[in-house]
Amino acid sequence: MSANIQVWPGTRLTREDIQEGRVLLTEWTRRARYRWDCGIAISRFLEGLKQGVILGIRCPRCNLVMTPPRIWCMRCFKPVDEYVPLKDTGMINTFSISYVRWDTKRLRKPEIPAVIEIDGASPGMGFLHLLGGVNPDRVRIGMRVKAVWKPPHLRTGSITDIKFFRPLGRRG
């Protein structure tokens, strides 16, 4: 049984067609220059980290305090612009013990990413960061932690200005 294949008539394009100018060919190099903008709320949050402060934002209508900040309330959708400094302590909401790094490199000593609910923010408000200075077997949901900051002269306005969170009561 043979396959029923239809061949469409036409003329194939050859190298000579291009070289002799029988077809229109346009080549150009684009120079795409761009800058990344984090937006109003996250830019201010990152500047706070550079100064060693975790910022939240308070909704004037329902009093929800969110971190990282947003420009509108996630509960009542009201625009917000009241930034508030928060503590650099919090509680582990959830965590993972990972023997594979973000770039898929296998690790002998695990990394412990955790969602940290930041003190002074509304319940459930916080962000993902690494834990350090703790044995993975001792990490627990509800464990109290504190930010370990880079020295001020090494901060760049990045989430990595906090090196990690360590159990509260231990020096990092």
Order of alpha helices (4+ residues) and beta strands (2+ residues): alpha-alpha-beta-beta-beta-beta-beta-beta-beta-beta-beta
